[in-house]
Amino acid sequence: MNEIKRDPGLRKTWLVKQKESTRQFVTHLKRLQGDPHHIAMGMAIGVFVSITPTIPFHTVIAVALACVLRASKITAAIGVWFSNPVTVPFFYLGSYKVGMIFLGNYSDFDAEYQSLSQLFNRGFDITCAMIVGGAVLGFVPGFIAYFVTRRIVATIRLRKATADKKTDIK
């Protein structure tokens, strides 16, 4: 049989792929234009929305809020990536529990919901609890995302300005 030999050097490990993704993300972040506050506010909005159980509408909601609050729409869309298949079950369960505490009622929770429409079919109490809980839980990560993103953008801009001055002097 004709077997194709594969070069083991061509296979990328998970860690290498993650490093490349991080480098690409930083490169895109460096290219963003605008005030660091504007960019950081967009990221905070995106992260906040990503915690809520509105999965099919995360990007739409984040971009709409960014428009209303005059934040970066691009970073708002990037911020919703905080929600992913690994984190969603934790966000859903946490949103439910926090929402039930805030609303003072109790219903069974089934972690197999995969969309907002499935939640609406389950009942108004659970849906309201998860939306309220998601909003409460989303505040702290959104707040942190704002300051981390603002710091990163300000540092990148400062380094770029310093590098530009050094090349102007030469």
Secondary structure as UniProt FT lines:
FT   HELIX           8..10
FT   HELIX           14..31
FT   HELIX           36..51
FT   HELIX           55..57
FT   HELIX           58..68
FT   TURN            69..70
FT   HELIX           73..79
FT   HELIX           80..82
FT   TURN            85..87
FT   HELIX           88..103
FT   TURN            111..112
FT   HELIX           116..122
FT   HELIX           124..169
//
